[in-house]
Amino acid sequence: MTDVEARLRDALTGAANGVRPAPDLFARVRDVVADDRRRRRRRRAVLGVGVALAVVATAATTVLAATGAPVAVAVTDLVPSAPFRGGTMSWWVLELLTNALLVGLALWLGPFIKRFGRAYAADVSTTTRSPGRATSCWPTSSTTSSSPPTSC
């Protein structure tokens, strides 16, 4: 071991010997675990309420469409068997459904994009060929082979 390594080891060992764990460390870890449990319960409750609302809205739409209530005329454009609308769907209903689906997808994928987006972008940028570089795997010399090579 060189003199520099010995001095560095002594300095780091001395600094590490002075560090003591916090006396309330276990209580803080317990609190973090309890907070995580509360957060998961709240998330499950919100998801359950959302699913329940979707089920109620679907049931209400179905009942209103089956009874032919005039309140449900715009909503029942989605129901192909609606006798009073001819089974067609207005263009704006499809636009609203598409937008709602895309917003829901963006909200659902948002955490994944935040977590994995940078790593994915870094991986793509390192594996992508630089501009101006040849992208063909075909041989450049004049050969008699007309089949492409098996690997680039």
N, C-alpha and C positions, 0 to 999 in steps of 0.2 A: 504494500500500500504506500502510495506516495505521500509526501508531506501535505499536499493540497487536499487529497482525499481524507487524510486523518483529521485535518482541521475542519473540513466540512462535516465529517461524521460527528466530531465532538460538538460542533455548534448545533447541529440538528438534534443530537441526543440530549444536550442540555436544554434546548427549547422544548423538546417533547416531554422531558421529565417534569417540567413546570406546569404542564397542562393537566388539569383534573376535571373529571366529568362533572357536569352540573348536578347539584343535589336534587333538583326537581326534574331530572331527565325522564324518569319513568312516568311521572305524572303528565308531562307534556306529550309523551308518546301515546299514553292512554287517551288524552284529550283529542289528539289528532285522529286516532282510530274511532273515537266516539263521533267526532265531527263528520268523518267519512261515512259512518253508518247513517247518520241523520241525513246527509246529502243524498245517499243512495235511496233511502226511504222516501224522501221528498221527490226525487226523480221518478221513482216507481209510481207514486201517488199522482203526479202530474201526467204521466203516461197513461195511467188507468183512467183518469178523468177525460183525457183526450180521446181514448178509445171509446169510452162510454158516450161522449158527445157525438162521435162519428156514428155509432150504432143508433143512437136516438135520432139523429138527423136522417140517416138512411131509412129508418122505420117510418118516420114522419113523412118523408118524401114518398115512400111507397104507399102509405095509407092515403095521402092526399091525391096521388096519381090514380089510385084505384077508385076513389070516390069521385074524381073529376072536379075537385074543388077549384074555383077560379084563382085562388091565391097561389096555387102551385103550377100555374100555366108555364111560367118561365123555367121552373125547375124540372117539370115533367117533359121538357123537350128532350131530355136524356132517355126517357122511357120509350122504347120502340113500339110498344103496344098501346100507346096513348091514343084512344079512339078520336079524341077531339082535335088532335094536332097532326094526324096523318103519319106519325112515326118518324118525322124528320127532326133534325137537330139544327138549331140556328147557329150561325158561325160564331157569334159572340160567346155562346156557351162553351164551345170547344176552346176558344181562346182563354176563357177564364179557367177552365180545367187544366189546360196546358200550363198556364202561368202559375197556378196553385201547385201543380206537380213539380215544376222547376224550382220554385221557391222552397218547397219542402225538401227537395233533393239537395239544394244548396245548404239549407240549414242542417240537414242530417250529415252531409259530407264535410261541413266546415271544420269540425275538430280534427278529422283525419287529414285534411289539407294542411291545417296549421301544424300538425305533428310530423307528417311525413313529406310535406311539400318541398322543403329545402333539400332534404337528402335526395329526393327523387330528381329535382332540378339539377343538383350537383352531379348525380350519376348520369343523367342524360347528357349534360354538357361535357362530361369527360369521355363518353362513348360516341358522341356525334363527331363525324368527320369535320375538319375545319373547311371553311369556304375555299374553293379553288383546288382542293385535292381531288384527285381522280376517284370516282365512285365505282368504276367498272372493275370487275375482276377478270375480264378477258385479257389474254396475253397481248402485249403490244407488238411483239416481234411477229414476223410473217411465218406462221407455222402451218402445217397441213391439217392440224386438228381443228375440227369445227364444233366440238362440244365444249361447253364451259368447264372451267376447272372445278374440282370438287370442293375446294376451300379457297378463301381469299387471303 
